[in-house]
């Protein structure tokens, strides 16, 4: 009887692990990152309030699409909290990362004035 109980517990554990792995695989395939190169198609991205976000999605650099702890820690040194709380009067007074400069230039190239420059 005890052997039967242990085999049922083992089967239940294996089934639970298989279900967990399946759910993790499914969620990772549904939440795939969006890359700027794949956004070159004529798809349009419209927010719920009707704002066209297509240019922002197309300008988003690939490095900012992917989670990277070392990049986040490096950018935390670039006046991050000051930017969040809008401490300085002029946005160009902050330390800006090369990716951020590229993103802002791309937006301006598409005719959009970023909020930080208004």
Secondary structure, DSSP 8 states (H G I E B T S, - for coil): -HHHHHHHHHHHHHHHHHHHHHHHHHHHHHT----GGGGGSS---B-TTS-B-HHHHHH--HHHHS--HHHHHHHHTTTHHHHHTT-SSSGGGS---HHHHHHHHHHHHTT---GGG-
